[in-house]
Amino acid sequence: MDNGTYLGGISGGCLEGDALRRAKKAITQDKPSVITYDTTQDDDQQIGVGLGCNGIIDVLFTPLNPAMKPTR
């Protein structure tokens, strides 16, 4: 949101910090991106390892223009 708050989530909390940084980057650069989070590996460098996520998720980060009206 414009006031710096955000709504919703994509996991039980293990991905939100990184996702928020990537969302802000997409907004700042006005450029979409896709990231794959893979928490199935026992690798200390992976986000979410040991937090119970144990899955793979692809997330699209795309800035939205509030002037655009949704289509059906």
HELIX and SHEET records of a PDB file:
HELIX    1   1 GLU A   16  GLN A   29  1                                  14    
SHEET    1   A 2 SER A  33  ASP A  38  0                                        
SHEET    2   A 2 ILE A  56  PHE A  61 -1                                        
END                                                                             
